[in-house]
Amino acid sequence: MPTNRHIAKAEVDVYAGTLLDALNNNGGMDAVLEGREQYHDVMMFYISHDAFKALFQGADKTPDMRKKRMEEVMSNAHVRPEVSTILGVLAEKDSLAAMPRIYRAFNSLLASKFNTYIVDVTTRVPLDDHLREIIKNKVSADLGGNAILYETVDPHMLGGIIMSANDKRIDASLDTMLNQARSALKKTNDMEVNARG
């Protein structure tokens, strides 16, 4: 007998699969990638802005009101209709909190159906063509599929690179290395102080 967790996972998979198939049917891989990025942006905005969340929460918001409100917001944001439709259904069902799980399932389906992996790459400065090609080739070899890079420049990073693909994250940023060195030094210092006692 399925548990609530199994039912919730099945629902997430249906949303992700429906979105992927609709985008692919209405524009191929370009539409899939554009829709993925738009969905991600809306998801991150929802997660980080309480005022946006409040538009859809509360006992005074009926399912139809939540759906119409999401459709209005998405219309003004000029997102693809497939993304707007899925988000409208999620709002109607009061399931917007499931967006991150749907996003992960979407990426997994993208990998399994199209043998394509999205690699989010964050660096302090833009990648040059040579490094971009090295990353693509390495990811393709490691994961056995096509790699598409989404690059972000973070001027607050000291240097290095952060990559994530297929729910795996590699953090080779100088910020992280310095924090690890700081922690190791503090731990060594604390052990010496305790040993002197």
C-alpha positions as CSV (number, residue, x, y, z in Angstrom):
1,M,0.0,0.0,0.0
2,P,1.5,3.4,-1.0
3,T,2.3,5.8,1.8
4,N,1.8,9.6,1.7
5,R,5.4,10.0,0.8
6,H,5.1,7.7,-2.2
7,I,1.9,9.5,-3.3
8,A,3.7,12.9,-3.0
9,K,6.7,11.6,-5.0
10,A,4.4,10.3,-7.7
11,E,2.6,13.7,-7.9
12,V,6.0,15.5,-8.1
13,D,7.0,13.1,-11.0
14,V,3.7,13.8,-12.8
15,Y,4.2,17.6,-12.6
16,A,7.8,17.4,-13.7
17,G,7.0,15.0,-16.5
18,T,4.1,17.0,-17.7
19,L,6.1,20.2,-17.8
20,L,9.0,18.5,-19.6
21,D,6.8,16.9,-22.2
22,A,4.8,20.1,-22.8
23,L,7.9,22.2,-23.2
24,N,9.5,19.6,-25.5
25,N,6.3,19.2,-27.6
26,N,6.0,23.0,-28.0
27,G,9.5,24.0,-28.9
28,G,12.0,21.2,-28.4
29,M,15.2,21.5,-26.4
30,D,15.3,25.3,-26.6
31,A,11.9,25.5,-25.0
32,V,12.8,22.9,-22.4
33,L,15.9,24.9,-21.4
34,E,14.0,28.2,-21.4
35,G,11.1,26.8,-19.4
36,R,13.6,25.2,-16.9
37,E,15.3,28.6,-16.3
38,Q,12.0,30.4,-16.0
39,Y,10.6,27.8,-13.5
40,H,13.8,28.1,-11.5
41,D,13.6,31.9,-11.4
42,V,10.0,31.8,-10.2
43,M,10.8,29.1,-7.6
44,M,13.8,31.1,-6.2
45,F,11.7,34.3,-6.1
46,Y,8.9,32.4,-4.2
47,I,11.4,30.9,-1.7
48,S,13.1,34.2,-1.0
49,H,10.2,36.7,-1.0
50,D,7.7,36.4,1.8
51,A,5.5,39.1,0.2
52,F,5.2,36.9,-2.9
53,K,4.4,33.9,-0.9
54,A,1.7,35.8,1.0
55,L,-0.2,36.4,-2.3
56,F,-1.0,32.6,-2.3
57,Q,-1.3,31.8,1.4
58,G,-4.1,32.2,3.9
59,A,-7.5,30.9,4.6
60,D,-9.1,33.8,2.7
61,K,-7.5,32.6,-0.6
62,T,-9.7,30.1,-2.5
63,P,-8.1,27.6,-4.9
64,D,-9.5,29.6,-7.8
65,M,-8.2,32.9,-6.5
66,R,-4.7,31.4,-6.0
67,K,-4.7,30.0,-9.6
68,K,-5.9,33.2,-11.2
69,R,-3.4,35.3,-9.2
70,M,-0.5,33.0,-10.3
71,E,-1.7,33.3,-13.9
72,E,-1.8,37.1,-13.7
73,V,1.7,37.2,-12.2
74,M,3.1,34.8,-14.8
75,S,1.5,36.8,-17.6
76,N,3.2,40.0,-16.4
77,A,6.5,38.1,-16.0
78,H,6.2,36.8,-19.7
79,V,7.0,33.1,-18.8
80,R,6.2,30.3,-21.2
81,P,2.5,29.2,-21.1
82,E,3.6,25.6,-20.1
83,V,5.4,27.0,-17.0
84,S,2.5,29.3,-16.2
85,T,0.0,26.4,-16.4
86,I,2.0,24.2,-14.0
87,L,2.5,27.0,-11.5
88,G,-1.2,27.9,-11.8
89,V,-2.1,24.3,-10.9
90,L,0.4,24.2,-8.0
91,A,-1.1,27.5,-6.7
92,E,-4.6,26.2,-7.0
93,K,-3.8,23.0,-5.1
94,D,-1.8,25.0,-2.5
95,S,1.3,23.0,-3.5
96,L,3.8,25.7,-4.3
97,A,6.1,24.4,-1.6
98,A,6.7,21.4,-3.8
99,M,8.4,23.5,-6.4
100,P,12.0,22.5,-5.4
101,R,11.1,18.8,-5.5
102,I,9.5,19.2,-8.9
103,Y,12.6,21.1,-10.2
104,R,14.9,18.3,-9.1
105,A,12.6,15.7,-10.7
106,F,12.5,17.8,-13.9
107,N,16.3,17.8,-14.0
108,S,16.4,14.0,-13.4
109,L,13.9,13.4,-16.2
110,L,15.9,15.7,-18.5
111,A,19.0,13.5,-17.9
112,S,17.1,10.2,-18.3
113,K,15.0,11.2,-21.3
114,F,17.4,13.3,-23.3
115,N,20.8,12.3,-21.9
116,T,21.4,15.9,-21.1
117,Y,22.8,17.3,-17.8
118,I,22.5,20.9,-16.8
119,V,25.6,22.2,-15.0
120,D,25.3,25.3,-12.9
121,V,28.7,26.9,-12.8
122,T,29.6,29.9,-10.5
123,T,32.9,31.8,-10.8
124,R,34.2,35.2,-9.9
125,V,34.9,36.1,-13.5
126,P,33.3,34.8,-16.8
127,L,34.6,31.5,-18.1
128,D,36.8,31.6,-21.2
129,D,36.0,29.3,-24.1
130,H,38.8,26.9,-23.2
131,L,37.7,26.4,-19.6
132,R,34.1,26.1,-20.7
133,E,35.0,23.3,-23.1
134,I,37.1,21.5,-20.4
135,I,34.1,21.6,-18.0
136,K,31.7,20.4,-20.7
137,N,34.0,17.5,-21.7
138,K,34.7,16.5,-18.1
139,V,31.0,16.4,-17.2
140,S,30.0,14.6,-20.4
141,A,32.7,12.0,-19.7
142,D,31.7,11.6,-16.0
143,L,28.0,11.5,-16.5
144,G,27.8,10.0,-19.9
145,G,25.7,12.6,-21.6
146,N,25.5,16.0,-23.0
147,A,26.4,18.9,-20.7
148,I,24.8,22.3,-20.9
149,L,26.4,25.0,-18.8
150,Y,24.5,27.7,-17.0
151,E,27.1,30.2,-15.9
152,T,26.8,32.7,-13.1
153,V,29.4,35.3,-12.2
154,D,29.6,36.1,-8.5
155,P,31.9,39.1,-7.9
156,H,31.8,38.4,-4.1
157,M,33.7,35.1,-4.6
158,L,37.4,35.4,-4.0
159,G,38.1,32.9,-6.8
160,G,37.7,29.3,-7.8
161,I,34.6,27.5,-9.1
162,I,31.4,26.0,-7.8
163,M,29.6,23.5,-10.0
164,S,26.5,21.5,-9.5
165,A,24.9,18.9,-11.7
166,N,22.6,16.0,-11.2
167,D,22.1,16.9,-7.5
168,K,25.9,16.8,-6.9
169,R,27.9,19.9,-5.9
170,I,31.6,20.5,-6.2
171,D,32.8,23.6,-4.4
172,A,36.4,24.5,-5.3
173,S,36.0,28.1,-4.4
174,L,38.7,29.9,-2.5
175,D,36.1,31.0,0.0
176,T,35.3,27.4,1.0
177,M,39.0,26.4,1.0
178,L,39.8,29.3,3.3
179,N,36.9,28.4,5.6
180,Q,38.1,24.8,5.8
181,A,41.7,26.0,6.6
182,R,40.3,28.3,9.2
183,S,38.3,25.5,10.8
184,A,41.3,23.1,10.7
185,L,43.6,25.7,12.4
186,K,40.9,26.5,15.0
187,K,40.5,22.8,15.7
188,T,44.3,22.3,16.1
189,N,44.5,25.3,18.3
190,D,41.6,24.1,20.5
191,M,43.2,20.6,20.8
192,E,46.5,22.2,21.9
193,V,44.8,24.4,24.5
194,N,42.9,21.4,25.8
195,A,46.1,19.3,25.9
196,R,47.8,21.9,28.1
197,G,44.8,21.9,30.2
